[in-house]
Amino acid sequence: MQSPGETEPDREPGYEFVQVHITVPGAGLARDMADDLVGSQLAACVQVIGDIGSVYTWDGDIERADESLIIAKTATTRFAALAARVRERHPYEVPQVTATPIVAVDEAYAAWMRSVLGD
């Protein structure tokens, strides 16, 4: 018998889509990366939010950077390929590429995403 919240082996809950956050140094690179991710069908849709401030630790020092935020919607199955593409093109040694499951989505939007991504 399972405890509440426990899942059966090999029956982990999954999400069809994720929202990926990527930070880059500048709006120009963000727009170029957005075009690349959509053009290569690694993302169905990308928003670029410019002029954000990031604070983080690097090599033991507190750093501050002016960046742009990319928010990409994609299929969970495409996350690894999307992350690899970002790492290829990104100037940072360790770029931020994080995914959050999309737990609910309008069916018309989900169908559009599937058609755009070729799924």
Biopython code that builds the backbone (N, CA, C, O; Angstrom):
import numpy as np
from Bio.PDB.StructureBuilder import StructureBuilder

atoms = [
    (1, "MET", "N", (0.840, -1.180, 0.000)),
    (1, "MET", "CA", (0.000, 0.000, 0.000)),
    (1, "MET", "C", (0.880, 1.236, 0.000)),
    (1, "MET", "O", (1.887, 1.291, 0.706)),
    (2, "GLN", "N", (0.493, 2.239, -0.803)),
    (2, "GLN", "CA", (1.290, 3.451, -0.921)),
    (2, "GLN", "C", (0.865, 4.506, 0.088)),
    (2, "GLN", "O", (-0.301, 4.590, 0.475)),
    (3, "SER", "N", (1.826, 5.299, 0.500)),
    (3, "SER", "CA", (1.522, 6.438, 1.346)),
    (3, "SER", "C", (0.965, 7.551, 0.478)),
    (3, "SER", "O", (1.228, 7.576, -0.724)),
    (4, "PRO", "N", (0.203, 8.469, 1.052)),
    (4, "PRO", "CA", (-0.304, 9.592, 0.265)),
    (4, "PRO", "C", (0.850, 10.355, -0.385)),
    (4, "PRO", "O", (1.869, 10.615, 0.256)),
    (5, "GLY", "N", (0.686, 10.710, -1.653)),
    (5, "GLY", "CA", (1.715, 11.454, -2.367)),
    (5, "GLY", "C", (2.782, 10.589, -3.006)),
    (5, "GLY", "O", (3.571, 11.075, -3.816)),
    (6, "GLU", "N", (2.818, 9.293, -2.648)),
    (6, "GLU", "CA", (3.801, 8.373, -3.210)),
    (6, "GLU", "C", (3.339, 7.902, -4.584)),
    (6, "GLU", "O", (2.138, 7.783, -4.826)),
    (7, "THR", "N", (4.272, 7.636, -5.475)),
    (7, "THR", "CA", (3.910, 7.123, -6.799)),
    (7, "THR", "C", (4.434, 5.716, -6.949)),
    (7, "THR", "O", (5.386, 5.315, -6.278)),
    (8, "GLU", "N", (3.805, 4.974, -7.832)),
    (8, "GLU", "CA", (4.260, 3.616, -8.100)),
    (8, "GLU", "C", (5.558, 3.662, -8.896)),
    (8, "GLU", "O", (5.768, 4.615, -9.647)),
    (9, "PRO", "N", (6.436, 2.670, -8.761)),
    (9, "PRO", "CA", (7.655, 2.632, -9.568)),
    (9, "PRO", "C", (7.306, 2.651, -11.045)),
    (9, "PRO", "O", (6.322, 2.042, -11.466)),
    (10, "ASP", "N", (8.116, 3.353, -11.834)),
    (10, "ASP", "CA", (7.934, 3.465, -13.276)),
    (10, "ASP", "C", (6.629, 4.158, -13.653)),
    (10, "ASP", "O", (6.196, 4.068, -14.802)),
    (11, "ARG", "N", (6.005, 4.835, -12.721)),
    (11, "ARG", "CA", (4.771, 5.552, -13.023)),
    (11, "ARG", "C", (4.868, 6.956, -12.470)),
    (11, "ARG", "O", (3.896, 7.490, -11.937)),
    (12, "GLU", "N", (6.056, 7.562, -12.597)),
    (12, "GLU", "CA", (6.246, 8.921, -12.111)),
    (12, "GLU", "C", (5.331, 9.866, -12.872)),
    (12, "GLU", "O", (5.165, 9.724, -14.084)),
    (13, "PRO", "N", (4.736, 10.829, -12.178)),
    (13, "PRO", "CA", (3.908, 11.786, -12.892)),
    (13, "PRO", "C", (4.789, 12.613, -13.820)),
    (13, "PRO", "O", (5.934, 12.921, -13.489)),
    (14, "GLY", "N", (4.260, 12.965, -14.963)),
    (14, "GLY", "CA", (5.037, 13.748, -15.904)),
    (14, "GLY", "C", (4.235, 14.920, -16.421)),
    (14, "GLY", "O", (3.009, 14.949, -16.324)),
    (15, "TYR", "N", (4.931, 15.861, -16.957)),
    (15, "TYR", "CA", (4.311, 17.031, -17.542)),
    (15, "TYR", "C", (4.739, 17.099, -18.994)),
    (15, "TYR", "O", (5.906, 16.880, -19.316)),
    (16, "GLU", "N", (3.812, 17.396, -19.852)),
    (16, "GLU", "CA", (4.099, 17.426, -21.282)),
    (16, "GLU", "C", (4.968, 18.625, -21.668)),
    (16, "GLU", "O", (5.805, 18.531, -22.565)),
    (17, "PHE", "N", (4.760, 19.752, -20.981)),
    (17, "PHE", "CA", (5.458, 20.985, -21.343)),
    (17, "PHE", "C", (6.191, 21.584, -20.146)),
    (17, "PHE", "O", (5.813, 21.371, -18.994)),
    (18, "VAL", "N", (7.245, 22.338, -20.444)),
    (18, "VAL", "CA", (7.981, 23.087, -19.430)),
    (18, "VAL", "C", (8.166, 24.525, -19.902)),
    (18, "VAL", "O", (8.123, 24.828, -21.094)),
    (19, "GLN", "N", (8.371, 25.384, -18.933)),
    (19, "GLN", "CA", (8.737, 26.769, -19.193)),
    (19, "GLN", "C", (10.187, 26.908, -18.754)),
    (19, "GLN", "O", (10.522, 26.614, -17.607)),
    (20, "VAL", "N", (11.046, 27.354, -19.658)),
    (20, "VAL", "CA", (12.484, 27.401, -19.406)),
    (20, "VAL", "C", (12.934, 28.847, -19.238)),
    (20, "VAL", "O", (12.632, 29.704, -20.068)),
    (21, "HIS", "N", (13.658, 29.106, -18.153)),
    (21, "HIS", "CA", (14.224, 30.435, -17.903)),
    (21, "HIS", "C", (15.711, 30.404, -18.231)),
    (21, "HIS", "O", (16.450, 29.531, -17.775)),
    (22, "ILE", "N", (16.128, 31.375, -19.029)),
    (22, "ILE", "CA", (17.522, 31.500, -19.454)),
    (22, "ILE", "C", (17.893, 32.967, -19.303)),
    (22, "ILE", "O", (17.154, 33.837, -19.764)),
    (23, "THR", "N", (19.016, 33.259, -18.669)),
    (23, "THR", "CA", (19.479, 34.641, -18.610)),
    (23, "THR", "C", (20.679, 34.804, -19.532)),
    (23, "THR", "O", (21.518, 33.910, -19.652)),
    (24, "VAL", "N", (20.743, 35.960, -20.178)),
    (24, "VAL", "CA", (21.844, 36.263, -21.098)),
    (24, "VAL", "C", (22.273, 37.712, -20.906)),
    (24, "VAL", "O", (21.487, 38.536, -20.441)),
    (25, "PRO", "N", (23.517, 38.026, -21.264)),
    (25, "PRO", "CA", (24.017, 39.391, -21.099)),
    (25, "PRO", "C", (23.628, 40.290, -22.282)),
    (25, "PRO", "O", (24.449, 40.556, -23.159)),
    (26, "GLY", "N", (22.388, 40.747, -22.299)),
    (26, "GLY", "CA", (22.006, 41.722, -23.309)),
    (26, "GLY", "C", (20.820, 41.308, -24.156)),
    (26, "GLY", "O", (20.605, 40.129, -24.435)),
    (27, "ALA", "N", (20.052, 42.320, -24.557)),
    (27, "ALA", "CA", (18.831, 42.101, -25.323)),
    (27, "ALA", "C", (19.116, 41.570, -26.726)),
    (27, "ALA", "O", (18.337, 40.772, -27.248)),
    (28, "GLY", "N", (20.211, 41.995, -27.343)),
    (28, "GLY", "CA", (20.535, 41.522, -28.695)),
    (28, "GLY", "C", (20.755, 40.022, -28.728)),
    (28, "GLY", "O", (20.202, 39.330, -29.583)),
    (29, "LEU", "N", (21.556, 39.517, -27.806)),
    (29, "LEU", "CA", (21.792, 38.076, -27.723)),
    (29, "LEU", "C", (20.496, 37.348, -27.369)),
    (29, "LEU", "O", (20.235, 36.261, -27.884)),
    (30, "ALA", "N", (19.697, 37.934, -26.505)),
    (30, "ALA", "CA", (18.429, 37.309, -26.120)),
    (30, "ALA", "C", (17.519, 37.166, -27.341)),
    (30, "ALA", "O", (16.924, 36.106, -27.537)),
    (31, "ARG", "N", (17.400, 38.195, -28.153)),
    (31, "ARG", "CA", (16.556, 38.115, -29.351)),
    (31, "ARG", "C", (17.108, 37.090, -30.335)),
    (31, "ARG", "O", (16.351, 36.313, -30.917)),
    (32, "ASP", "N", (18.424, 37.087, -30.520)),
    (32, "ASP", "CA", (19.036, 36.108, -31.429)),
    (32, "ASP", "C", (18.800, 34.680, -30.947)),
    (32, "ASP", "O", (18.492, 33.792, -31.742)),
    (33, "MET", "N", (18.946, 34.464, -29.632)),
    (33, "MET", "CA", (18.748, 33.129, -29.094)),
    (33, "MET", "C", (17.272, 32.733, -29.198)),
    (33, "MET", "O", (16.959, 31.576, -29.480)),
    (34, "ALA", "N", (16.375, 33.681, -28.973)),
    (34, "ALA", "CA", (14.944, 33.405, -29.112)),
    (34, "ALA", "C", (14.628, 32.969, -30.542)),
    (34, "ALA", "O", (13.926, 31.979, -30.750)),
    (35, "ASP", "N", (15.143, 33.704, -31.521)),
    (35, "ASP", "CA", (14.927, 33.345, -32.926)),
    (35, "ASP", "C", (15.458, 31.949, -33.223)),
    (35, "ASP", "O", (14.810, 31.170, -33.922)),
    (36, "ASP", "N", (16.640, 31.631, -32.693)),
    (36, "ASP", "CA", (17.254, 30.328, -32.929)),
    (36, "ASP", "C", (16.431, 29.209, -32.308)),
    (36, "ASP", "O", (16.203, 28.182, -32.948)),
    (37, "LEU", "N", (15.981, 29.391, -31.071)),
    (37, "LEU", "CA", (15.225, 28.343, -30.387)),
    (37, "LEU", "C", (13.892, 28.074, -31.073)),
    (37, "LEU", "O", (13.478, 26.922, -31.201)),
    (38, "VAL", "N", (13.220, 29.133, -31.515)),
    (38, "VAL", "CA", (11.943, 28.956, -32.217)),
    (38, "VAL", "C", (12.189, 28.409, -33.622)),
    (38, "VAL", "O", (11.486, 27.501, -34.067)),
    (39, "GLY", "N", (13.181, 28.956, -34.317)),
    (39, "GLY", "CA", (13.475, 28.523, -35.682)),
    (39, "GLY", "C", (13.903, 27.075, -35.783)),
    (39, "GLY", "O", (13.658, 26.425, -36.799)),
    (40, "SER", "N", (14.538, 26.563, -34.746)),
    (40, "SER", "CA", (14.986, 25.166, -34.741)),
    (40, "SER", "C", (13.962, 24.222, -34.098)),
    (40, "SER", "O", (14.244, 23.042, -33.888)),
    (41, "GLN", "N", (12.790, 24.744, -33.792)),
    (41, "GLN", "CA", (11.695, 23.990, -33.162)),
    (41, "GLN", "C", (12.077, 23.406, -31.804)),
    (41, "GLN", "O", (11.536, 22.384, -31.383)),
    (42, "LEU", "N", (13.007, 24.061, -31.129)),
    (42, "LEU", "CA", (13.327, 23.662, -29.765)),
    (42, "LEU", "C", (12.399, 24.343, -28.764)),
    (42, "LEU", "O", (12.274, 23.895, -27.625)),
    (43, "ALA", "N", (11.749, 25.421, -29.188)),
    (43, "ALA", "CA", (10.753, 26.113, -28.366)),
    (43, "ALA", "C", (9.600, 26.526, -29.267)),
    (43, "ALA", "O", (9.798, 26.887, -30.427)),
    (44, "ALA", "N", (8.396, 26.468, -28.716)),
    (44, "ALA", "CA", (7.227, 26.894, -29.480)),
    (44, "ALA", "C", (7.079, 28.408, -29.433)),
    (44, "ALA", "O", (6.650, 29.029, -30.406)),
    (45, "CYS", "N", (7.431, 28.989, -28.313)),
    (45, "CYS", "CA", (7.249, 30.416, -28.091)),
    (45, "CYS", "C", (8.312, 30.880, -27.104)),
    (45, "CYS", "O", (8.664, 30.162, -26.168)),
    (46, "VAL", "N", (8.816, 32.086, -27.326)),
    (46, "VAL", "CA", (9.825, 32.646, -26.428)),
    (46, "VAL", "C", (9.488, 34.109, -26.158)),
    (46, "VAL", "O", (9.204, 34.868, -27.085)),
    (47, "GLN", "N", (9.519, 34.493, -24.912)),
    (47, "GLN", "CA", (9.434, 35.907, -24.554)),
    (47, "GLN", "C", (10.804, 36.373, -24.097)),
    (47, "GLN", "O", (11.547, 35.630, -23.455)),
    (48, "VAL", "N", (11.127, 37.606, -24.433)),
    (48, "VAL", "CA", (12.382, 38.223, -23.995)),
    (48, "VAL", "C", (12.024, 39.394, -23.093)),
    (48, "VAL", "O", (11.305, 40.311, -23.490)),
    (49, "ILE", "N", (12.534, 39.345, -21.886)),
    (49, "ILE", "CA", (12.335, 40.422, -20.920)),
    (49, "ILE", "C", (13.685, 41.074, -20.696)),
    (49, "ILE", "O", (14.613, 40.433, -20.201)),
    (50, "GLY", "N", (13.801, 42.333, -21.054)),
    (50, "GLY", "CA", (15.093, 43.027, -20.956)),
    (50, "GLY", "C", (15.278, 43.722, -19.623)),
    (50, "GLY", "O", (14.342, 43.891, -18.842)),
    (51, "ASP", "N", (16.498, 44.110, -19.394)),
    (51, "ASP", "CA", (16.863, 44.937, -18.247)),
    (51, "ASP", "C", (16.446, 44.359, -16.902)),
    (51, "ASP", "O", (15.678, 44.966, -16.156)),
    (52, "ILE", "N", (16.966, 43.179, -16.610)),
    (52, "ILE", "CA", (16.797, 42.636, -15.263)),
    (52, "ILE", "C", (18.160, 42.674, -14.584)),
    (52, "ILE", "O", (19.194, 42.655, -15.252)),
    (53, "GLY", "N", (18.158, 42.725, -13.290)),
    (53, "GLY", "CA", (19.399, 42.687, -12.531)),
    (53, "GLY", "C", (19.535, 41.340, -11.838)),
    (53, "GLY", "O", (18.588, 40.854, -11.220)),
    (54, "SER", "N", (20.699, 40.746, -11.940)),
    (54, "SER", "CA", (20.969, 39.466, -11.278)),
    (54, "SER", "C", (22.070, 39.647, -10.252)),
    (54, "SER", "O", (23.018, 40.404, -10.459)),
    (55, "VAL", "N", (21.930, 38.942, -9.146)),
    (55, "VAL", "CA", (22.947, 38.931, -8.088)),
    (55, "VAL", "C", (23.244, 37.465, -7.804)),
    (55, "VAL", "O", (22.330, 36.675, -7.571)),
    (56, "TYR", "N", (24.524, 37.105, -7.825)),
    (56, "TYR", "CA", (24.911, 35.708, -7.650)),
    (56, "TYR", "C", (26.348, 35.650, -7.138)),
    (56, "TYR", "O", (27.064, 36.652, -7.155)),
    (57, "THR", "N", (26.760, 34.469, -6.683)),
    (57, "THR", "CA", (28.131, 34.265, -6.232)),
    (57, "THR", "C", (28.906, 33.546, -7.323)),
    (57, "THR", "O", (28.440, 32.548, -7.871)),
    (58, "TRP", "N", (30.106, 34.063, -7.639)),
    (58, "TRP", "CA", (30.981, 33.428, -8.625)),
    (58, "TRP", "C", (32.406, 33.515, -8.107)),
    (58, "TRP", "O", (32.891, 34.599, -7.782)),
    (59, "ASP", "N", (33.068, 32.387, -8.033)),
    (59, "ASP", "CA", (34.445, 32.321, -7.516)),
    (59, "ASP", "C", (34.578, 32.994, -6.152)),
    (59, "ASP", "O", (35.576, 33.652, -5.861)),
    (60, "GLY", "N", (33.546, 32.813, -5.320)),
    (60, "GLY", "CA", (33.592, 33.323, -3.958)),
    (60, "GLY", "C", (33.216, 34.785, -3.795)),
    (60, "GLY", "O", (33.176, 35.285, -2.670)),
    (61, "ASP", "N", (32.940, 35.480, -4.884)),
    (61, "ASP", "CA", (32.584, 36.897, -4.817)),
    (61, "ASP", "C", (31.119, 37.096, -5.186)),
    (61, "ASP", "O", (30.568, 36.370, -6.013)),
    (62, "ILE", "N", (30.502, 38.085, -4.565)),
    (62, "ILE", "CA", (29.144, 38.451, -4.952)),
    (62, "ILE", "C", (29.239, 39.300, -6.213)),
    (62, "ILE", "O", (29.937, 40.314, -6.246)),
    (63, "GLU", "N", (28.534, 38.873, -7.237)),
    (63, "GLU", "CA", (28.543, 39.548, -8.533)),
    (63, "GLU", "C", (27.166, 40.124, -8.835)),
    (63, "GLU", "O", (26.150, 39.613, -8.364)),
    (64, "ARG", "N", (27.147, 41.181, -9.617)),
    (64, "ARG", "CA", (25.911, 41.775, -10.112)),
    (64, "ARG", "C", (26.036, 41.908, -11.613)),
    (64, "ARG", "O", (27.101, 42.252, -12.126)),
    (65, "ALA", "N", (24.943, 41.636, -12.322)),
    (65, "ALA", "CA", (24.976, 41.727, -13.778)),
    (65, "ALA", "C", (23.642, 42.241, -14.298)),
    (65, "ALA", "O", (22.580, 41.901, -13.775)),
    (66, "ASP", "N", (23.716, 43.065, -15.338)),
    (66, "ASP", "CA", (22.529, 43.474, -16.078)),
    (66, "ASP", "C", (22.325, 42.446, -17.170)),
    (66, "ASP", "O", (23.221, 42.198, -17.977)),
    (67, "GLU", "N", (21.142, 41.846, -17.196)),
    (67, "GLU", "CA", (20.889, 40.750, -18.120)),
    (67, "GLU", "C", (19.510, 40.901, -18.742)),
    (67, "GLU", "O", (18.734, 41.788, -18.385)),
    (68, "SER", "N", (19.230, 40.010, -19.679)),
    (68, "SER", "CA", (17.892, 39.826, -20.221)),
    (68, "SER", "C", (17.450, 38.421, -19.857)),
    (68, "SER", "O", (18.266, 37.507, -19.741)),
    (69, "LEU", "N", (16.152, 38.263, -19.679)),
    (69, "LEU", "CA", (15.578, 36.969, -19.339)),
    (69, "LEU", "C", (14.812, 36.435, -20.540)),
    (69, "LEU", "O", (13.982, 37.133, -21.124)),
    (70, "ILE", "N", (15.099, 35.198, -20.896)),
    (70, "ILE", "CA", (14.380, 34.495, -21.947)),
    (70, "ILE", "C", (13.468, 33.489, -21.253)),
    (70, "ILE", "O", (13.914, 32.726, -20.397)),
    (71, "ILE", "N", (12.194, 33.491, -21.626)),
    (71, "ILE", "CA", (11.248, 32.490, -21.127)),
    (71, "ILE", "C", (10.759, 31.712, -22.342)),
    (71, "ILE", "O", (10.072, 32.255, -23.207)),
    (72, "ALA", "N", (11.122, 30.439, -22.395)),
    (72, "ALA", "CA", (10.792, 29.593, -23.540)),
    (72, "ALA", "C", (9.816, 28.508, -23.113)),
    (72, "ALA", "O", (9.994, 27.878, -22.071)),
    (73, "LYS", "N", (8.786, 28.292, -23.921)),
    (73, "LYS", "CA", (7.855, 27.190, -23.696)),
    (73, "LYS", "C", (8.185, 26.076, -24.667)),
    (73, "LYS", "O", (8.297, 26.299, -25.872)),
    (74, "THR", "N", (8.343, 24.860, -24.126)),
    (74, "THR", "CA", (8.712, 23.729, -24.964)),
    (74, "THR", "C", (8.165, 22.433, -24.388)),
    (74, "THR", "O", (7.641, 22.405, -23.275)),
    (75, "ALA", "N", (8.292, 21.372, -25.154)),
    (75, "ALA", "CA", (7.935, 20.045, -24.670)),
    (75, "ALA", "C", (9.028, 19.565, -23.716)),
    (75, "ALA", "O", (10.211, 19.837, -23.919)),
    (76, "THR", "N", (8.617, 18.860, -22.691)),
    (76, "THR", "CA", (9.577, 18.307, -21.727)),
    (76, "THR", "C", (10.631, 17.467, -22.443)),
    (76, "THR", "O", (11.801, 17.477, -22.062)),
    (77, "THR", "N", (10.220, 16.749, -23.470)),
    (77, "THR", "CA", (11.147, 15.889, -24.209)),
    (77, "THR", "C", (12.197, 16.676, -24.983)),
    (77, "THR", "O", (13.194, 16.098, -25.416)),
    (78, "ARG", "N", (12.001, 17.967, -25.168)),
    (78, "ARG", "CA", (12.968, 18.793, -25.903)),
    (78, "ARG", "C", (13.887, 19.598, -24.994)),
    (78, "ARG", "O", (14.771, 20.306, -25.476)),
    (79, "PHE", "N", (13.686, 19.493, -23.681)),
    (79, "PHE", "CA", (14.499, 20.299, -22.772)),
    (79, "PHE", "C", (15.989, 20.034, -22.924)),
    (79, "PHE", "O", (16.766, 20.986, -23.001)),
    (80, "ALA", "N", (16.413, 18.789, -22.968)),
    (80, "ALA", "CA", (17.846, 18.476, -23.048)),
    (80, "ALA", "C", (18.468, 19.076, -24.304)),
    (80, "ALA", "O", (19.567, 19.627, -24.245)),
    (81, "ALA", "N", (17.782, 18.977, -25.433)),
    (81, "ALA", "CA", (18.311, 19.550, -26.678)),
    (81, "ALA", "C", (18.333, 21.073, -26.612)),
    (81, "ALA", "O", (19.276, 21.700, -27.096)),
    (82, "LEU", "N", (17.305, 21.672, -26.018)),
    (82, "LEU", "CA", (17.274, 23.121, -25.861)),
    (82, "LEU", "C", (18.431, 23.579, -24.981)),
    (82, "LEU", "O", (19.128, 24.535, -25.319)),
    (83, "ALA", "N", (18.638, 22.904, -23.856)),
    (83, "ALA", "CA", (19.732, 23.264, -22.946)),
    (83, "ALA", "C", (21.085, 23.125, -23.633)),
    (83, "ALA", "O", (21.970, 23.958, -23.434)),
    (84, "ALA", "N", (21.254, 22.084, -24.438)),
    (84, "ALA", "CA", (22.521, 21.899, -25.167)),
    (84, "ALA", "C", (22.746, 23.039, -26.147)),
    (84, "ALA", "O", (23.866, 23.535, -26.268)),
    (85, "ARG", "N", (21.686, 23.466, -26.856)),
    (85, "ARG", "CA", (21.817, 24.578, -27.804)),
    (85, "ARG", "C", (22.191, 25.864, -27.081)),
    (85, "ARG", "O", (23.037, 26.623, -27.553)),
    (86, "VAL", "N", (21.567, 26.107, -25.945)),
    (86, "VAL", "CA", (21.889, 27.307, -25.168)),
    (86, "VAL", "C", (23.357, 27.277, -24.753)),
    (86, "VAL", "O", (24.060, 28.278, -24.898)),
    (87, "ARG", "N", (23.825, 26.145, -24.242)),
    (87, "ARG", "CA", (25.233, 26.050, -23.816)),
    (87, "ARG", "C", (26.195, 26.289, -24.982)),
    (87, "ARG", "O", (27.252, 26.892, -24.795)),
    (88, "GLU", "N", (25.840, 25.823, -26.182)),
    (88, "GLU", "CA", (26.685, 26.049, -27.371)),
    (88, "GLU", "C", (26.828, 27.525, -27.700)),
    (88, "GLU", "O", (27.903, 27.970, -28.102)),
    (89, "ARG", "N", (25.759, 28.285, -27.532)),
    (89, "ARG", "CA", (25.723, 29.672, -27.981)),
    (89, "ARG", "C", (25.983, 30.688, -26.878)),
    (89, "ARG", "O", (26.196, 31.866, -27.167)),
    (90, "HIS", "N", (25.971, 30.261, -25.634)),
    (90, "HIS", "CA", (26.004, 31.184, -24.503)),
    (90, "HIS", "C", (27.429, 31.571, -24.145)),
    (90, "HIS", "O", (28.313, 30.715, -24.133)),
    (91, "PRO", "N", (27.669, 32.847, -23.852)),
    (91, "PRO", "CA", (29.027, 33.255, -23.485)),
    (91, "PRO", "C", (29.435, 32.902, -22.057)),
    (91, "PRO", "O", (30.626, 32.921, -21.745)),
    (92, "TYR", "N", (28.481, 32.582, -21.182)),
    (92, "TYR", "CA", (28.817, 32.251, -19.798)),
    (92, "TYR", "C", (29.356, 30.824, -19.712)),
    (92, "TYR", "O", (28.954, 29.939, -20.468)),
    (93, "GLU", "N", (30.261, 30.632, -18.787)),
    (93, "GLU", "CA", (30.791, 29.286, -18.525)),
    (93, "GLU", "C", (29.699, 28.360, -17.997)),
    (93, "GLU", "O", (29.643, 27.180, -18.344)),
    (94, "VAL", "N", (28.831, 28.916, -17.149)),
    (94, "VAL", "CA", (27.718, 28.152, -16.576)),
    (94, "VAL", "C", (26.434, 28.979, -16.743)),
    (94, "VAL", "O", (26.066, 29.735, -15.845)),
    (95, "PRO", "N", (25.762, 28.840, -17.874)),
    (95, "PRO", "CA", (24.535, 29.617, -18.071)),
    (95, "PRO", "C", (23.374, 29.087, -17.239)),
    (95, "PRO", "O", (23.315, 27.902, -16.911)),
    (96, "GLN", "N", (22.457, 29.985, -16.907)),
    (96, "GLN", "CA", (21.231, 29.570, -16.225)),
    (96, "GLN", "C", (20.279, 28.998, -17.264)),
    (96, "GLN", "O", (19.872, 29.693, -18.194)),
    (97, "VAL", "N", (19.927, 27.733, -17.103)),
    (97, "VAL", "CA", (18.921, 27.081, -17.940)),
    (97, "VAL", "C", (18.106, 26.214, -16.989)),
    (97, "VAL", "O", (18.498, 25.090, -16.675)),
    (98, "THR", "N", (16.971, 26.739, -16.532)),
    (98, "THR", "CA", (16.143, 26.026, -15.568)),
    (98, "THR", "C", (14.749, 25.823, -16.153)),
    (98, "THR", "O", (14.243, 26.678, -16.879)),
    (99, "ALA", "N", (14.135, 24.693, -15.835)),
    (99, "ALA", "CA", (12.803, 24.393, -16.352)),
    (99, "ALA", "C", (11.820, 24.189, -15.207)),
    (99, "ALA", "O", (12.136, 23.573, -14.189)),
    (100, "THR", "N", (10.638, 24.718, -15.401)),
    (100, "THR", "CA", (9.538, 24.545, -14.473)),
    (100, "THR", "C", (8.399, 23.865, -15.220)),
    (100, "THR", "O", (8.046, 24.291, -16.320)),
    (101, "PRO", "N", (7.820, 22.820, -14.646)),
    (101, "PRO", "CA", (6.713, 22.154, -15.335)),
    (101, "PRO", "C", (5.532, 23.105, -15.524)),
    (101, "PRO", "O", (5.223, 23.907, -14.644)),
    (102, "ILE", "N", (4.894, 23.009, -16.651)),
    (102, "ILE", "CA", (3.631, 23.706, -16.872)),
    (102, "ILE", "C", (2.551, 22.724, -16.431)),
    (102, "ILE", "O", (2.282, 21.738, -17.117)),
    (103, "VAL", "N", (1.946, 22.993, -15.300)),
    (103, "VAL", "CA", (1.032, 22.021, -14.692)),
    (103, "VAL", "C", (-0.366, 22.061, -15.292)),
    (103, "VAL", "O", (-1.127, 21.102, -15.164)),
    (104, "ALA", "N", (-0.701, 23.153, -15.938)),
    (104, "ALA", "CA", (-2.003, 23.258, -16.605)),
    (104, "ALA", "C", (-1.839, 24.156, -17.812)),
    (104, "ALA", "O", (-1.105, 25.144, -17.771)),
    (105, "VAL", "N", (-2.534, 23.804, -18.896)),
    (105, "VAL", "CA", (-2.441, 24.593, -20.117)),
    (105, "VAL", "C", (-3.760, 24.478, -20.875)),
    (105, "VAL", "O", (-4.368, 23.408, -20.923)),
    (106, "ASP", "N", (-4.185, 25.562, -21.452)),
    (106, "ASP", "CA", (-5.379, 25.539, -22.281)),
    (106, "ASP", "C", (-5.159, 24.562, -23.430)),
    (106, "ASP", "O", (-4.097, 24.573, -24.052)),
    (107, "GLU", "N", (-6.141, 23.721, -23.719)),
    (107, "GLU", "CA", (-5.968, 22.669, -24.724)),
    (107, "GLU", "C", (-5.668, 23.234, -26.110)),
    (107, "GLU", "O", (-4.890, 22.639, -26.857)),
    (108, "ALA", "N", (-6.264, 24.363, -26.467)),
    (108, "ALA", "CA", (-5.981, 24.958, -27.778)),
    (108, "ALA", "C", (-4.513, 25.392, -27.869)),
    (108, "ALA", "O", (-3.873, 25.208, -28.904)),
    (109, "TYR", "N", (-3.988, 25.962, -26.795)),
    (109, "TYR", "CA", (-2.581, 26.368, -26.774)),
    (109, "TYR", "C", (-1.675, 25.139, -26.809)),
    (109, "TYR", "O", (-0.659, 25.132, -27.504)),
    (110, "ALA", "N", (-2.040, 24.107, -26.064)),
    (110, "ALA", "CA", (-1.247, 22.872, -26.063)),
    (110, "ALA", "C", (-1.217, 22.260, -27.457)),
    (110, "ALA", "O", (-0.168, 21.804, -27.911)),
    (111, "ALA", "N", (-2.357, 22.246, -28.137)),
    (111, "ALA", "CA", (-2.414, 21.694, -29.508)),
    (111, "ALA", "C", (-1.538, 22.524, -30.439)),
    (111, "ALA", "O", (-0.840, 21.970, -31.289)),
    (112, "TRP", "N", (-1.567, 23.846, -30.286)),
    (112, "TRP", "CA", (-0.722, 24.716, -31.103)),
    (112, "TRP", "C", (0.752, 24.423, -30.830)),
    (112, "TRP", "O", (1.544, 24.323, -31.768)),
    (113, "MET", "N", (1.128, 24.283, -29.567)),
    (113, "MET", "CA", (2.521, 23.981, -29.221)),
    (113, "MET", "C", (2.949, 22.654, -29.857)),
    (113, "MET", "O", (4.032, 22.562, -30.434)),
    (114, "ARG", "N", (2.101, 21.632, -29.751)),
    (114, "ARG", "CA", (2.429, 20.345, -30.362)),
    (114, "ARG", "C", (2.652, 20.497, -31.867)),
    (114, "ARG", "O", (3.595, 19.925, -32.414)),
    (115, "SER", "N", (1.799, 21.255, -32.530)),
    (115, "SER", "CA", (1.924, 21.404, -33.987)),
    (115, "SER", "C", (3.187, 22.168, -34.347)),
    (115, "SER", "O", (3.853, 21.819, -35.322)),
    (116, "VAL", "N", (3.530, 23.188, -33.596)),
    (116, "VAL", "CA", (4.736, 23.987, -33.875)),
    (116, "VAL", "C", (6.004, 23.187, -33.616)),
    (116, "VAL", "O", (6.984, 23.298, -34.353)),
    (117, "LEU", "N", (5.972, 22.380, -32.560)),
    (117, "LEU", "CA", (7.151, 21.589, -32.198)),
    (117, "LEU", "C", (7.257, 20.299, -32.996)),
    (117, "LEU", "O", (8.254, 19.583, -32.905)),
    (118, "GLY", "N", (6.234, 20.007, -33.771)),
    (118, "GLY", "CA", (6.275, 18.794, -34.581)),
    (118, "GLY", "C", (5.987, 17.536, -33.792)),
    (118, "GLY", "O", (6.328, 16.436, -34.227)),
    (119, "ASP", "N", (5.359, 17.687, -32.627)),
    (119, "ASP", "CA", (5.040, 16.523, -31.777)),
    (119, "ASP", "C", (3.631, 16.048, -32.052)),
    (119, "ASP", "O", (3.174, 15.082, -31.440)),
]
sb = StructureBuilder()
sb.init_structure("model")
sb.init_model(0)
sb.init_chain("A")
sb.init_seg("    ")
for serial, (resi, resn, name, xyz) in enumerate(atoms, 1):
    if name == "N":
        sb.init_residue(resn, " ", resi, " ")
    sb.init_atom(name, np.array(xyz, "f"), 0.0, 1.0, " ", f" {name:<3s}", serial, name[0])
structure = sb.get_structure()
